[in-house]
Structure formats: structure tokens, C-alpha cells
């Protein structure tokens, strides 16, 4: 990999415009400051040149010490400061890496993979969020290491998941549109034809991977063969669009699509291909029962309408929250029944247009993966029971 990077067209590029410190130390054979997404030094190379990667520039500041600069796709922007890069080392080394954010602050605790993304672990002694830079220590071995803000969960993963799910009896795959850059927006449907539809959506915001993990676990529970899931699929239909912003996911964006738009603020204006595709897909589904949009934030949260809001099933959100509290106690997602009601989000637009409960299912950035899955499966069970009218 390192030999490949050494031949890269990015090798020895000019300094990044508007960034200070663009100097070359005469004692080093390679420039101290280099543009990304590929930076090559004696014995080590950094690269953000892969799906979901993001690395803007690098600067060597000392022996085995580097500053790695990360810039968002555009500004102004929500500071969901995503980063993802590889390290290729000629030998073992203890590296000190300072993540420096341009137009943002540190948010995500670094994750490391030494097996090309198959498994991930949190780096020890993770810096606290909130500062414009964060220094991490990485013990790299000879070869390839990945560092990312969250375990990578890219389009290849979704393609495999969607196609595997579509091999199951009664599960249908469809392309519901294309993104602004021409990437497919894909969906699954399963359950009773013509029945009321449970809508599940995700990845409007690219870095929100804990929410993506929850959506996958939620859908997996709906597809199981136990009596509750079978009864549910006999009485309801499920429609799943797991990646509404595929361009942002592929390009390692912090928040937006390729036209600089937060698509979860475009429900109503519908200026973007992604939201128009989602709108038209919803209109094609028939009677809608409940909609859930999966995201990530600082802690596990359900954003809902207030109890008794106009529309069908006005008590659904409150009942779901109560059941989760009953089962999980203090570990249950916090419910916020009045979050951003005036913004052009999917939650608000779907509720106002279809008069159904529409929830934003938020998972904490640092919620452990096994806990995320456990809670999502329980939420799926309680959703099925509530929609079927079954008591606890």
C-alpha cells in the first residue's frame, strides 16, 4: 500500500490554501506540510482516499508527531466533525496525531481497525469532545491501520445487506431514485400487500453510524420467524430506505449532500434529488402507519410529536417510550416531544402530510454497539406489539 501511495499523483503537492504553517523542514526529505487526501513521509503514509474517507492535509511536527487537518465539505455546517484515514507504516511506531478541525470541533471518539475494517475498537484515553483539536496516541504496526470517527459503515456494506435481505421470501428490493451525483437510492419492502406501512429511513446525515446500526438491528428483528414477527408481517407492511444521502456517505461528508444541503432540512422545499425521491417513494406506498428516521446525537433520544397530536395513532409515541422505560429503566432513550417542530425535517413533514406518528430515533455517539442493537431490537418488538394492539 505504501509503495502505491508513493506513486500517487498527490505526492509532493503544493500547500493547502488558507492553512498556516506551510513550510518544508530542510532536515526532512519530504515536505513537513502536505495536501491530502494522501500524505507521504519517511516510513509512514496517511490516506483518506477511500470510500467515506476524509483527510484534508498533514503536517509533520516532530519525530513520529503529525497534525492531521480535517475540513468539512462546505460551510456553514453542523460540526459533526467526521474524519477517516488509513496509516501505512514500514515498521512499528508510536505515533502522536493531532486532529485539527477547520470550521469544526472534536466530536467523535477515535476508532481503530487493524484488519481492514472487519473489527473496530475505541482507542484508549480518547480526548473529550468540544475542542478545535484533539491529540491521540496510536501504536501502529507494520502495514495497514484504519482510524475513523466511527466504525466505517459504507455503501458496500449496504449493498451486501440489501441484496442478502432481498433473497428472503417476501422481501423485495427496489431503486427509488438517484442522488444529486447519480448514486442509487435503494429500498426494501416486505409484509402484507396493501396493509398499513411502517416506514424506516436512515443516513440523511452521513456520520451518524450508531443510528445506522440501530436501523439494521430493528429491521433484522422485524424479519425474524417468531410468532410476533410473523403476526406483524401478516398485518402490516414495512418499507426501508437505509441510505437517503449516499453521496455524503461515499464522500465522507460531515452533514450535507453534494450540493451543500442538509437534506433533513429540505422536507417541504424538496429542492434536492434525494428528498424528492423519498417523497415520491412515500406517496407510492399506500396507507402509512408510522415513520421512523434513524440518526445519531449525543445520547439516545426519541424525538416525537406531543401526546395526543392530531392524526392516527396519537398515543403511539408516548406508549413506545413508556414501554422502553418500563423495560430499560434509566437506560431507555430520553423522549423529547417538542424538538424542532418548525424545521423542514422528515419527522415534521411526514406527520403533517400523512397525519401519522413520525419519530426521529437518535442513538448516542458513544452508545456501545451491543447496547445499540439490544435497544433497537426491543424497540422493534414494542413497535410491532403496539401496532398490532397487543398489550404488554
C-alpha positions as CSV (number, residue, x, y, z in Angstrom):
1,X,0.0,0.0,0.0
2,X,2.8,2.4,0.9
3,X,4.5,1.9,-2.5
4,X,1.2,2.6,-4.2
5,X,0.8,5.9,-2.3
6,X,4.4,6.9,-3.1
7,X,3.4,6.8,-6.7
8,X,0.2,8.8,-6.1
9,X,-0.5,12.0,-8.1
10,X,-0.8,13.7,-4.7
11,X,2.8,13.1,-3.8
12,X,4.7,16.4,-3.0
13,X,1.6,18.6,-3.9
14,X,1.5,22.3,-3.0
15,X,0.5,23.6,0.3
16,X,-3.2,23.8,1.2
17,X,-4.6,27.3,0.5
18,X,-5.6,29.3,3.6
19,X,-3.8,27.0,6.1
20,X,-0.9,28.3,8.1
21,X,2.4,26.6,8.6
22,X,3.1,25.5,5.1
23,X,6.8,25.1,5.3
24,X,9.3,22.4,4.5
25,X,12.0,21.4,7.0
26,X,15.3,21.1,5.3
27,X,16.2,18.2,7.6
28,X,13.4,16.1,6.2
29,X,13.5,14.6,2.7
30,X,9.7,15.2,2.3
31,X,7.7,18.4,2.9
32,X,6.5,18.8,6.5
33,X,3.2,20.1,5.2
34,X,1.3,18.2,2.5
35,X,-2.1,18.4,1.0
36,X,-4.4,15.4,1.4
37,X,-6.1,13.2,0.9
38,X,-2.7,11.4,0.7
39,X,0.3,12.4,2.6
40,X,3.7,10.6,2.5
41,X,6.5,10.8,5.0
42,X,9.6,8.8,5.8
43,X,8.3,5.4,6.9
44,X,4.7,6.3,7.2
45,X,1.8,7.5,4.9
46,X,-1.7,8.8,5.6
47,X,-4.6,8.5,3.2
48,X,-8.2,9.5,3.2
49,X,-8.6,8.4,-0.4
50,X,-11.2,5.7,0.1
51,X,-15.0,5.4,0.5
52,X,-16.1,7.5,3.5
53,X,-12.5,8.8,4.0
54,X,-11.8,12.4,5.0
55,X,-8.3,13.8,5.4
56,X,-7.6,17.4,4.2
57,X,-3.9,17.9,4.9
58,X,-1.0,16.7,7.1
59,X,2.0,18.3,8.8
60,X,4.9,16.6,10.5
61,X,5.7,18.5,13.7
62,X,8.3,16.2,15.2
63,X,9.7,12.7,15.2
64,X,6.6,10.5,14.9
65,X,4.4,13.6,15.5
66,X,1.9,14.8,13.0
67,X,-1.0,17.2,12.7
68,X,-3.9,15.9,10.5
69,X,-6.2,18.6,9.3
70,X,-9.9,17.9,8.6
71,X,-12.1,20.3,6.7
72,X,-15.9,19.9,6.0
73,X,-17.4,19.7,2.6
74,X,-18.6,23.4,2.9
75,X,-19.7,26.0,5.4
76,X,-21.7,26.9,7.4
77,X,-22.3,23.4,8.7
78,X,-23.3,21.5,11.8
79,X,-20.0,20.5,13.5
80,X,-20.4,16.7,13.0
81,X,-16.6,16.6,12.5
82,X,-16.1,13.4,10.6
83,X,-12.6,12.0,9.9
84,X,-11.4,8.7,8.5
85,X,-7.9,7.8,7.2
86,X,-5.5,5.0,6.9
87,X,-2.0,4.7,8.2
88,X,0.6,2.6,6.3
89,X,3.8,2.1,8.2
90,X,7.1,0.4,7.2
91,X,7.6,-0.7,10.8
92,X,6.0,-0.5,14.2
93,X,5.8,3.1,15.6
94,X,4.2,5.0,18.4
95,X,2.6,8.0,16.6
96,X,1.2,11.2,18.2
97,X,-1.5,12.5,15.9
98,X,-3.3,15.9,16.5
99,X,-6.6,16.1,14.7
100,X,-7.2,19.7,13.8
101,X,-10.6,20.7,12.6
102,X,-11.2,23.6,10.2
103,X,-14.7,25.0,10.9
104,X,-15.5,22.4,13.5
105,X,-14.7,20.8,16.8
106,X,-13.8,17.4,18.0
107,X,-16.9,15.2,18.5
108,X,-16.3,11.5,17.8
109,X,-14.0,9.2,19.9
110,X,-11.5,7.7,17.5
111,X,-12.0,4.0,16.5
112,X,-9.2,1.8,15.2
113,X,-9.2,-1.3,12.9
114,X,-6.1,-3.4,12.1
115,X,-8.0,-5.8,9.8
116,X,-9.3,-3.5,7.0
117,X,-12.5,-2.6,8.8
118,X,-13.7,-6.1,9.8
119,X,-13.4,-5.3,13.5
120,X,-13.1,-2.0,15.4
121,X,-12.1,-0.9,18.9
122,X,-12.1,2.5,20.6
123,X,-8.7,4.0,21.1
124,X,-7.8,4.3,24.9
125,X,-7.7,7.7,26.5
126,X,-9.9,9.3,24.0
127,X,-9.9,13.1,24.1
128,X,-13.0,14.9,25.4
129,X,-15.2,16.4,22.7
130,X,-15.5,20.2,22.2
131,X,-12.1,21.5,21.3
132,X,-10.9,22.5,17.9
133,X,-8.1,19.9,18.0
134,X,-7.6,16.6,19.7
135,X,-4.3,14.6,20.2
136,X,-4.4,10.8,20.1
137,X,-1.7,8.2,20.5
138,X,-1.6,5.3,18.1
139,X,0.6,2.3,18.3
140,X,0.8,1.3,14.6
141,X,2.2,-2.0,13.4
142,X,3.9,-2.6,10.2
143,X,1.3,-2.5,7.4
144,X,-2.2,-1.0,7.3
145,X,-4.3,0.6,10.0
146,X,-7.6,2.4,9.8
147,X,-8.6,5.3,12.1
148,X,-12.2,6.7,11.9
149,X,-14.6,8.8,13.9
150,X,-16.9,5.7,13.9
151,X,-16.6,2.2,12.5
152,X,-16.9,2.5,8.8
153,X,-20.4,1.6,7.5
154,X,-20.3,2.4,3.8
155,X,-22.2,1.8,0.6
156,X,-20.6,-1.6,0.0
157,X,-22.0,-2.8,3.4
158,X,-25.5,-1.6,2.4
159,X,-25.3,-3.2,-1.0
160,X,-24.5,-6.5,0.6
161,X,-27.1,-6.2,3.3
162,X,-29.8,-5.2,0.9
163,X,-29.1,-7.9,-1.5
164,X,-28.9,-10.6,1.2
165,X,-32.2,-9.4,2.7
166,X,-33.8,-9.5,-0.7
167,X,-33.1,-13.2,-1.0
168,X,-35.5,-13.9,1.8
169,X,-39.1,-14.9,0.9
170,X,-41.4,-12.0,0.7
171,X,-38.7,-9.3,0.7
172,X,-38.5,-7.1,-2.4
173,X,-35.7,-4.8,-3.4
174,X,-36.2,-1.6,-5.4
175,X,-34.3,1.5,-6.5
176,X,-36.4,4.5,-5.5
177,X,-34.3,7.2,-7.1
178,X,-30.8,8.6,-7.6
179,X,-28.8,11.2,-5.7
180,X,-27.6,14.5,-7.0
181,X,-24.4,12.8,-8.0
182,X,-26.2,9.9,-9.6
183,X,-25.8,7.2,-6.9
184,X,-28.7,4.8,-6.4
185,X,-31.1,5.3,-3.5
186,X,-32.4,1.9,-2.6
187,X,-35.2,0.4,-0.5
188,X,-36.7,-2.9,0.7
189,X,-40.3,-3.8,1.3
190,X,-41.8,-6.8,3.0
191,X,-45.0,-7.8,4.8
192,X,-48.7,-7.9,3.8
193,X,-49.6,-6.4,0.4
194,X,-52.0,-3.4,0.8
195,X,-51.6,-3.3,4.6
196,X,-50.7,-0.1,6.5
197,X,-46.9,0.6,6.2
198,X,-44.2,1.1,8.8
199,X,-41.6,3.4,7.2
200,X,-38.0,3.2,8.3
201,X,-35.3,5.6,6.9
202,X,-31.6,6.4,7.6
203,X,-28.3,8.1,6.8
204,X,-29.7,11.5,5.9
205,X,-26.6,12.7,7.8
206,X,-23.5,10.7,6.8
207,X,-21.5,10.4,10.0
208,X,-24.5,9.1,12.1
209,X,-23.4,5.5,12.1
210,X,-24.8,4.4,15.5
211,X,-28.2,5.2,14.1
212,X,-27.5,3.1,11.0
213,X,-26.5,0.2,13.3
214,X,-29.8,0.6,15.1
215,X,-31.9,0.6,11.9
216,X,-30.2,-2.6,10.7
217,X,-30.9,-4.3,14.0
218,X,-34.5,-3.0,14.0
219,X,-35.2,-4.4,10.5
220,X,-33.5,-7.7,11.4
221,X,-35.9,-8.1,14.3
222,X,-38.9,-7.5,12.1
223,X,-37.7,-10.2,9.7
224,X,-37.4,-13.0,12.3
225,X,-39.6,-16.0,12.3
226,X,-41.0,-15.9,15.8
227,X,-44.8,-15.6,16.3
228,X,-44.8,-11.9,17.0
229,X,-42.8,-11.0,13.8
230,X,-44.9,-13.3,11.7
231,X,-48.2,-11.8,13.0
232,X,-46.8,-8.4,12.4
233,X,-45.8,-9.1,8.8
234,X,-49.3,-10.7,8.2
235,X,-50.9,-7.4,9.4
236,X,-48.5,-4.7,8.2
237,X,-46.1,-3.9,5.5
238,X,-42.6,-2.5,6.1
239,X,-40.7,-0.1,3.8
240,X,-37.0,0.6,4.5
241,X,-34.7,3.2,2.8
242,X,-31.5,2.9,4.8
243,X,-29.3,5.4,2.9
244,X,-31.0,8.6,1.8
245,X,-27.7,10.5,1.3
246,X,-25.5,8.0,-0.5
247,X,-23.2,10.8,-1.9
248,X,-22.5,12.1,1.6
249,X,-21.7,8.6,2.9
250,X,-19.4,7.8,0.0
251,X,-17.5,11.1,0.2
252,X,-17.1,11.2,4.0
253,X,-19.2,14.4,4.3
254,X,-19.9,15.9,7.7
255,X,-23.6,16.7,7.1
256,X,-24.6,17.6,3.5
257,X,-25.2,16.2,0.1
258,X,-23.1,17.2,-2.9
259,X,-24.9,20.5,-3.4
260,X,-24.2,21.7,0.2
261,X,-27.7,20.9,1.5
262,X,-28.7,19.3,4.8
263,X,-31.4,17.1,3.3
264,X,-33.1,16.7,6.6
265,X,-33.9,20.4,6.3
266,X,-35.3,20.0,2.8
267,X,-38.6,18.2,3.6
268,X,-41.1,20.7,2.2
269,X,-39.0,22.7,-0.2
270,X,-37.8,19.4,-1.9
271,X,-35.0,21.2,-3.7
272,X,-32.8,18.1,-3.8
273,X,-33.0,14.8,-5.7
274,X,-32.7,12.8,-2.5
275,X,-35.7,14.3,-0.8
276,X,-37.8,14.3,-3.9
277,X,-37.0,10.6,-4.3
278,X,-38.1,9.9,-0.7
279,X,-41.2,12.0,-1.1
280,X,-42.3,10.1,-4.2
281,X,-41.5,6.8,-2.7
282,X,-43.7,7.5,0.4
283,X,-46.5,8.6,-1.9
284,X,-46.3,5.2,-3.7
285,X,-46.6,3.1,-0.6
286,X,-50.3,3.4,0.2
287,X,-51.6,3.9,3.7
288,X,-48.8,4.8,6.1
289,X,-49.0,3.8,9.8
290,X,-45.8,5.1,11.5
291,X,-42.5,6.5,10.2
292,X,-39.1,6.4,11.9
293,X,-36.0,8.2,10.8
294,X,-32.7,6.9,12.3
295,X,-30.0,9.3,13.4
296,X,-27.2,9.8,15.9
297,X,-26.7,12.5,18.5
298,X,-25.1,13.0,22.0
299,X,-27.3,10.5,23.8
300,X,-30.2,8.0,23.0
301,X,-33.3,10.1,22.3
302,X,-36.7,9.8,20.7
303,X,-37.9,13.0,19.0
304,X,-41.7,12.8,18.6
305,X,-44.8,14.8,18.4
306,X,-46.6,15.7,21.7
307,X,-49.1,13.2,23.1
308,X,-52.4,13.5,21.5
309,X,-51.2,15.2,18.4
310,X,-53.7,15.2,15.6
311,X,-53.7,12.2,13.3
312,X,-54.0,8.5,13.5
313,X,-52.5,6.5,16.5
314,X,-51.9,9.7,18.5
315,X,-50.7,7.8,21.6
316,X,-48.2,5.6,19.7
317,X,-45.0,7.6,20.5
318,X,-45.8,8.0,24.2
319,X,-46.7,4.4,24.6
320,X,-43.5,3.3,22.8
321,X,-41.4,5.5,25.1
322,X,-43.2,4.2,28.2
323,X,-42.7,0.6,27.2
324,X,-39.0,1.2,26.7
325,X,-38.7,2.9,30.1
326,X,-40.5,0.0,31.7
327,X,-38.0,-2.5,30.2
328,X,-34.8,-0.4,30.3
329,X,-35.3,2.0,33.2
330,X,-32.7,4.8,33.2
331,X,-31.1,3.2,30.1
332,X,-34.1,3.9,28.0
333,X,-33.9,6.6,25.3
334,X,-35.0,10.0,26.5
335,X,-38.1,11.3,24.9
336,X,-38.4,14.9,23.6
337,X,-41.9,15.6,22.3
338,X,-41.3,19.1,21.0
339,X,-38.0,19.1,19.2
340,X,-37.6,21.4,16.1
341,X,-41.3,21.4,15.1
342,X,-40.8,24.3,12.8
343,X,-37.9,22.9,10.8
344,X,-38.3,21.1,7.4
345,X,-37.4,17.7,8.8
346,X,-38.7,14.4,7.7
347,X,-40.4,13.9,11.1
348,X,-42.4,17.1,10.8
349,X,-43.3,16.9,7.1
350,X,-44.4,13.3,7.3
351,X,-46.5,13.9,10.4
352,X,-48.2,17.0,8.9
353,X,-48.7,15.4,5.5
354,X,-49.8,11.9,6.4
355,X,-51.3,12.6,9.9
356,X,-49.3,9.7,11.4
357,X,-46.7,9.4,14.2
358,X,-43.3,10.3,12.8
359,X,-40.3,9.8,15.1
360,X,-36.6,10.6,14.9
361,X,-34.8,7.6,16.5
362,X,-31.5,9.0,17.8
363,X,-28.6,6.9,19.1
364,X,-25.8,8.3,21.2
365,X,-22.5,8.7,19.5
366,X,-20.8,6.7,22.2
367,X,-23.5,4.1,22.9
368,X,-21.8,0.7,22.6
369,X,-22.7,-1.4,19.6
370,X,-24.1,-4.3,21.6
371,X,-26.3,-1.9,23.6
372,X,-27.5,-0.1,20.4
373,X,-28.5,-3.5,18.9
374,X,-30.3,-4.6,22.1
375,X,-32.3,-1.5,22.4
376,X,-33.2,-1.4,18.7
377,X,-34.4,-5.0,18.8
378,X,-36.6,-4.2,21.9
379,X,-37.9,-1.0,20.2
380,X,-38.8,-3.2,17.2
381,X,-40.7,-5.7,19.4
382,X,-42.6,-2.9,21.2
383,X,-43.4,-1.2,17.8
384,X,-44.8,-4.5,16.5
385,X,-46.9,-5.1,19.6
386,X,-48.3,-1.6,19.7
387,X,-49.3,-1.6,16.1
388,X,-50.9,-5.0,16.5
389,X,-52.8,-3.7,19.5
390,X,-51.2,-6.3,21.8
391,X,-50.8,-5.5,25.5
392,X,-47.6,-6.0,27.4
